[in-house]
């Protein structure tokens, strides 16, 4: 980690309560480019290696590669297909997608489809390791709505460093309902994976892990932040756009950084989807807040800007370079037949009064098997110890309470937020799989456990918190 510095974060989205650590900012030693001098790259689209009447089959290789992220420097990554982000997989609701992952790394890996409604044996349980030079098939039935999902490493105790080094990619589920809408499509449907990293003088992306064990080094146990904002693996990029509507699939792929995204000059952003797919109706927002793991599908209408106009996507929680994300340059007129309908989808609303159980979960710092770390209900993660056994088909209310900020991710079951500190959330009901707990906050969710019986996890999606034991098993029975 020579040449990198660390300072306490002041605008990370995680506040400090007495005795709890903040995320820390790694400062780069490499020369950094001026913002908006790099073109936005688009992840490649994976092609099936074969198809049959029931499924599409993909082959992915997790391997190291040397790529150019900062101009003139080579950065060693761990990447699906040797790229960062990995190839985008495009799938259809209700059609099986089988991904064979070949581990070409010298360390074990596990792949999790984040937001997938997936049988337990294919969900990426954190100890279901693929050893080096081994392969495993992940079978995704995709009995779920169209949505912007993503796949990433989920290895117990090492998710933080392995995602930091590049093991993440988009997984887009499409369906007939969404395709019937006149939303922007084709080249105007753009995935944006936003994350932060820091670079040594030689271009490498070191991670401040413990020398002889899992988890981040002590001063970084609150979370690792980088001083370079990457979009699709490029630093502060630029995208040339037409005077037309664009759909952007926003994904916070950072380890620990929360973003509040807004346009400058300011104009509303129209949100059309969340983690679990389309909203019932569009929502006009001045800013979009995303904690790690969260997604938002939004539409930006560039016809409101003149040809030659420049529009920045900014992070209102950042300071200095971390307040800049990317820039759009409106460089040409174009015909635009797209629209954002007043009604997008029928979203079932779950009734908390129908809950068969209400469960409480306290997310806090505490003592773990690695020393200081993060715990749920005072317990460090232990595989096979269940904190809940919901019945298949049951509706339950789960109440999460925090010390500092924790984005909570629930595997298998999408949910709806019922209340935040006792108040109903603003906006229409939406399906989520990750929810941000802010400092000393209580959030109630309601969910229904459907599809599969078996063992799953919930955890904090601040990856340093997750690696330092803030995870728990539940079993659907």
Buried (B, 14 or more C-beta within 10 A) or exposed (E): BEBBEBEBBEBBBBBBEEEBBBBBBBBBBBEBBEBBEBEBBBBEEBEBEEEEEEBBBBBBBBBBBEBEBBEEBBBBBBBBBBBBBBBBBBBBBEBBBBBBBBBBBEBBBBBBBBBBBBBBEBBBBBEBBBEEEEBBEBBBBBBBBBBBBBBBBBBBBBBBBBBBBBBBBBBBBBBEBBEEBEBBEEEBBBBBBBBBBBBBEBBBBBBBBBEEEBBBBBEBBBBBBBBBBBBBBBBBBBBEBBBBBBBBBBBBBBBBBBBBBBBBEEBBBBBBBBBBBBBBBBBEBEBBBBBBBBBBBBBBBBEBBEEEBBBBBBBBBBEEBBBBBBBBBBBEEEEBEBEBEEEBBEBEEBEBEEBEEEBEBBBBBBEBEBEBBBBBBEEBBEEEEEBBEBEEEBBBBBBBBBBBBBBBBBBBBBBBBBBBEEEEBEEBBBBBBBBBBBBEBBBBBBBBBBBBEBBBBBBBBBBBBBBBBBBBBBBBE
